[in-house]
Amino acid sequence: MTEYEGQRYGTEEICPNNETGHEPDLLSPILITSDGGVTYLDVSCKHCGRSGCLGTYDQLVKEISW
């Protein structure tokens, strides 16, 4: 599986179009979801288009430096 920003991307299944695993397409639209108190950011896989989680909003904000 592909490691991205400390998160495992697309761990539910193996990417059918890339033998090394899913890879986030950072140019794809970001899907924002919430399960109550936690907000998640998802993008599509570059190879198959399946949605995968980059991480939680709070966790990603901590890693961004301007």
DSSP file (Angstrom, degrees, kcal/mol; ACC not computed):
  #  RESIDUE AA STRUCTURE BP1 BP2  ACC     N-H-->O    O-->H-N    N-H-->O    O-->H-N    TCO  KAPPA ALPHA  PHI   PSI    X-CA   Y-CA   Z-CA
    1    1 A M              0   0    0      0, 0.0     2,-0.4     0, 0.0    20,-0.1   0.000 360.0 360.0 360.0 154.3    0.0    0.0    0.0
    2    2 A T  E     -A    9   0A   0      7,-0.6     7,-2.0    20,-0.4     2,-0.5  -0.667 360.0-144.3 -85.3 131.3    1.1    3.5   -0.6
    3    3 A E  E     +A    8   0A   0     -2,-0.4     2,-0.4     5,-0.2     5,-0.2  -0.822  23.1 175.1 -92.5 131.9    2.1    5.6    2.4
    4    4 A Y  E >   -A    7   0A   0      3,-2.4     3,-2.5    -2,-0.5    -2,-0.0  -0.959  66.9 -21.2-141.5 121.4    1.1    9.3    2.2
    5    5 A E  T 3  S-     0   0    0     -2,-0.4     3,-0.1     1,-0.3    58,-0.1   0.843 125.1 -54.5  50.5  37.9    1.6   11.9    4.9
    6    6 A G  T 3  S+     0   0    0      1,-0.3     2,-0.3    49,-0.0    -1,-0.3   0.513 117.3 111.3  79.5   3.1    1.8    9.1    7.5
    7    7 A Q  E <  S-A    4   0A   0     -3,-2.5    -3,-2.4    47,-0.1     2,-0.7  -0.816  70.5-123.6-110.7 150.7   -1.5    7.6    6.4
    8    8 A R  E     -A    3   0A   0     -2,-0.3     2,-0.5    -5,-0.2     3,-0.4  -0.844  30.8-150.6 -90.1 119.2   -2.3    4.3    4.6
    9    9 A Y  E     -A    2   0A   0     -7,-2.0    -7,-0.6    -2,-0.7    13,-0.3  -0.790  69.0  -3.1 -95.5 127.0   -4.2    5.2    1.5
   10   10 A G  S >  S+     0   0    0     -2,-0.5     3,-0.6    43,-0.2    12,-0.3   0.921  71.2 159.3  66.8  47.7   -6.6    2.7    0.1
   11   11 A T  T 3   +     0   0    0     -3,-0.4    -1,-0.1     1,-0.2    -2,-0.1   0.582  56.5  79.9 -79.3  -8.3   -6.1   -0.1    2.5
   12   12 A E  T 3  S-     0   0    0      1,-0.1     2,-0.3     2,-0.0    -1,-0.2   0.838 107.7  -8.2 -69.6 -32.5   -9.4   -1.8    1.8
   13   13 A E  S <  S-     0   0    0     -3,-0.6     2,-0.3     0, 0.0     9,-0.3  -0.969  77.2 -89.4-157.1 167.3   -8.3   -3.5   -1.4
   14   14 A I        -     0   0    0     -2,-0.3     5,-0.1     7,-0.1    -3,-0.1  -0.651  49.8-105.8 -83.2 139.6   -5.4   -3.7   -3.9
   15   15 A C    >   -     0   0    0     -2,-0.3     3,-0.8     3,-0.3     6,-0.2  -0.493  23.2-149.9 -65.5 124.6   -5.6   -1.3   -6.8
   16   16 A P  T 3  S+     0   0    0      0, 0.0    -1,-0.2     0, 0.0     3,-0.1   0.685  94.3  44.1 -71.2 -16.0   -6.6   -3.2   -9.9
   17   17 A N  T 3  S+     0   0    0      1,-0.2     2,-0.3     2,-0.0    -2,-0.1   0.401 114.3  45.7-109.3   1.3   -4.7   -0.9  -12.2
   18   18 A N    X   -     0   0    0     -3,-0.8     3,-1.8     1,-0.1    -3,-0.3  -0.895  61.5-156.4-149.2 112.9   -1.4   -0.6  -10.3
   19   19 A E  T 3  S+     0   0    0     -2,-0.3     3,-0.1     1,-0.3    -1,-0.1   0.685  94.4  59.3 -67.3 -17.2    0.4   -3.5   -8.7
   20   20 A T  T 3  S-     0   0    0      1,-0.3    -1,-0.3    -6,-0.0     2,-0.2   0.514 115.8-106.4 -88.3  -3.7    2.2   -1.2   -6.1
   21   21 A G    <   -     0   0    0     -3,-1.8    -1,-0.3    -6,-0.2    -7,-0.1  -0.496  53.2 -27.5 113.8 179.3   -1.1   -0.1   -4.7
   22   22 A H        -     0   0    0    -13,-0.3   -20,-0.4   -12,-0.3   -13,-0.2  -0.346  51.1-163.7 -67.8 149.7   -3.4    3.0   -4.7
   23   23 A E        -     0   0    0    -22,-0.1    23,-3.2    -2,-0.0    24,-0.3  -0.991  23.9-113.9-137.2 128.5   -1.8    6.4   -5.2
   24   24 A P  B     -B   45   0B   0      0, 0.0     2,-1.0     0, 0.0    21,-0.2  -0.368  15.7-142.6 -67.3 136.0   -3.6    9.6   -4.3
   25   25 A D    >   -     0   0    0     19,-3.1     3,-1.8     1,-0.1    19,-0.4  -0.837  14.8-170.4 -94.8  98.0   -4.5   12.0   -7.2
   26   26 A L  T 3  S+     0   0    0     -2,-1.0    -1,-0.1     1,-0.3     4,-0.1   0.542  82.0  60.7 -72.3  -5.6   -3.9   15.3   -5.5
   27   27 A L  T 3  S+     0   0    0     17,-0.1    -1,-0.3     2,-0.1     3,-0.1   0.497  85.7  96.7 -94.8  -6.5   -5.4   17.1   -8.5
   28   28 A S  S <  S-     0   0    0     -3,-1.8    18,-0.0    16,-0.2     0, 0.0  -0.425  92.5 -84.2 -77.9 157.7   -8.8   15.3   -8.1
   29   29 A P        -     0   0    0      0, 0.0     2,-0.5     0, 0.0    15,-0.3  -0.326  45.8-120.7 -59.4 143.3  -11.6   17.1   -6.2
   30   30 A I        -     0   0    0     13,-0.1     2,-0.5    -3,-0.1    13,-0.2  -0.761  19.1-150.3 -89.7 128.8  -11.4   16.7   -2.4
   31   31 A L  E     -C   42   0C   0     11,-2.9    11,-2.9    -2,-0.5     2,-0.5  -0.882   9.2-156.3 -98.2 125.3  -14.3   15.0   -0.8
   32   32 A I  E     +C   41   0C   0     -2,-0.5     2,-0.3     9,-0.2     9,-0.2  -0.906  18.0 173.0-106.0 123.5  -14.9   16.1    2.8
   33   33 A T  E     -C   40   0C   0      7,-2.1     7,-3.1    -2,-0.5     2,-0.4  -0.881  13.5-160.7-126.8 159.4  -16.8   13.7    5.1
   34   34 A S  E     -C   39   0C   0     -2,-0.3     5,-0.2     5,-0.2    -2,-0.0  -0.998  16.1-164.7-140.8 143.1  -17.6   13.7    8.8
   35   35 A D  S    S-     0   0    0      3,-1.8     2,-0.6    -2,-0.4     4,-0.1  -0.126  73.9 -70.8-115.2  36.1  -18.6   11.0   11.2
   36   36 A G  S    S+     0   0    0      2,-0.2     3,-0.0     1,-0.1    -2,-0.0  -0.739 122.4  10.7 116.3 -82.7  -19.7   13.4   14.0
   37   37 A G  S    S+     0   0    0     -2,-0.6     2,-0.4     1,-0.1    -1,-0.1   0.538 115.5  71.3-109.1  -9.3  -16.7   15.0   15.5
   38   38 A V        -     0   0    0     19,-0.0    -3,-1.8    18,-0.0     2,-0.5  -0.927  63.3-153.8-115.8 132.7  -13.9   14.0   13.0
   39   39 A T  E     -C   34   0C   0     -2,-0.4    18,-3.2    -5,-0.2     2,-0.3  -0.899  12.3-162.2-106.5 131.1  -13.6   15.4    9.5
   40   40 A Y  E     -CD  33  56C   0     -7,-3.1    -7,-2.1    -2,-0.5     2,-0.5  -0.850  10.2-144.9-113.7 147.1  -11.8   13.4    6.8
   41   41 A L  E     -CD  32  55C   0     14,-2.4    13,-3.1    -2,-0.3    14,-1.0  -0.959  21.4-174.8-112.8 122.6  -10.4   14.4    3.5
   42   42 A D  E     +CD  31  53C   0    -11,-2.9   -11,-2.9    -2,-0.5     2,-0.3  -0.894   7.3 177.2-116.8 145.7  -10.6   11.9    0.6
   43   43 A V  E     - D   0  52C   0      9,-2.3     9,-2.8    -2,-0.3     2,-0.2  -0.880  33.3 -96.3-134.3 170.4   -9.2   12.0   -2.9
   44   44 A S  E     - D   0  51C   0    -19,-0.4   -19,-3.1    -2,-0.3     2,-0.3  -0.496  37.4-103.4 -87.2 157.0   -9.3    9.6   -5.8
   45   45 A C  B  >  -B   24   0B   0      5,-1.7     4,-1.3   -21,-0.2    -1,-0.1  -0.599  23.8-134.1 -74.4 138.2   -6.7    7.0   -6.8
   46   46 A K  T  4 S+     0   0    0    -23,-3.2    -1,-0.1    -2,-0.3   -24,-0.1   0.801 101.4  39.0 -60.6 -30.3   -4.6    8.1   -9.8
   47   47 A H  T  4 S+     0   0    0    -24,-0.3    -1,-0.2   -26,-0.1   -25,-0.1   0.847 132.6  12.1 -96.5 -37.9   -4.9    4.7  -11.3
   48   48 A C  T  4 S-     0   0    0      2,-0.1    -2,-0.1   -30,-0.0    -1,-0.1   0.559  88.3-122.3-121.4 -12.0   -8.4    3.4  -10.7
   49   49 A G     <  +     0   0    0     -4,-1.3     2,-0.1     1,-0.3    -3,-0.1   0.410  57.4 148.4  86.0  -3.3  -10.4    6.3   -9.4
   50   50 A R        -     0   0    0     -6,-0.1    -5,-1.7     1,-0.1    -1,-0.3  -0.408  51.4-112.8 -67.0 140.4  -11.4    4.7   -6.1
   51   51 A S  E     +D   44   0C   0     -7,-0.2     2,-0.3    -2,-0.1    -7,-0.2  -0.501  39.8 178.2 -74.3 140.5  -11.8    7.2   -3.2
   52   52 A G  E     -D   43   0C   0     -9,-2.8    -9,-2.3    -2,-0.2     2,-0.4  -0.987  29.5-108.8-144.1 153.3   -9.3    7.0   -0.4
   53   53 A C  E     -D   42   0C   0     -2,-0.3   -11,-0.3   -11,-0.2   -43,-0.2  -0.677  17.7-171.8 -88.3 127.4   -8.7    8.9    2.8
   54   54 A L  E     -     0   0C   0    -13,-3.1     2,-0.3    -2,-0.4    -1,-0.2   0.780  61.0 -83.5 -80.9 -29.7   -5.7   11.2    3.1
   55   55 A G  E     -D   41   0C   0    -14,-1.0   -14,-2.4   -48,-0.1    -1,-0.4  -0.911  58.4 -44.9 151.2-177.0   -6.3   11.7    6.8
   56   56 A T  E  >  -D   40   0C   0     -2,-0.3     4,-2.4   -16,-0.2   -16,-0.3  -0.507  48.3-119.8 -81.9 154.2   -8.3   13.8    9.2
   57   57 A Y  H  > S+     0   0    0    -18,-3.2     4,-2.4     1,-0.2     5,-0.2   0.932 113.7  49.3 -56.5 -49.4   -8.6   17.5    8.7
   58   58 A D  H  > S+     0   0    0    -19,-0.3     4,-1.5     1,-0.2    -1,-0.2   0.895 111.7  48.7 -60.5 -41.7   -6.9   18.2   12.1
   59   59 A Q  H  > S+     0   0    0      1,-0.2     4,-0.9     2,-0.2    -1,-0.2   0.905 112.8  46.8 -67.1 -41.7   -4.0   15.9   11.4
   60   60 A L  H  X S+     0   0    0     -4,-2.4     4,-0.9     1,-0.2     3,-0.4   0.876 107.4  56.5 -69.7 -36.7   -3.4   17.3    8.0
   61   61 A V  H >< S+     0   0    0     -4,-2.4     3,-0.5     1,-0.2    -1,-0.2   0.878 104.2  54.5 -61.0 -37.5   -3.5   21.0    9.2
   62   62 A K  H 3< S+     0   0    0     -4,-1.5    -1,-0.2     1,-0.2    -2,-0.2   0.811 108.9  48.6 -64.9 -29.9   -0.8   20.2   11.7
   63   63 A E  H 3< S+     0   0    0     -4,-0.9     2,-0.4    -3,-0.4    -1,-0.2   0.606  91.2  93.6 -88.2 -12.6    1.5   18.9    8.9
   64   64 A I    <<  -     0   0    0     -4,-0.9     2,-0.4    -3,-0.5    -4,-0.0  -0.678  51.4-178.3 -85.0 129.5    1.0   21.9    6.6
   65   65 A S              0   0    0     -2,-0.4    -3,-0.0     1,-0.1    -2,-0.0  -0.993 360.0 360.0-126.5 137.3    3.6   24.6    6.9
   66   66 A W              0   0    0     -2,-0.4    -1,-0.1     0, 0.0    -2,-0.0   0.415 360.0 360.0 -99.3 360.0    3.4   27.8    4.8
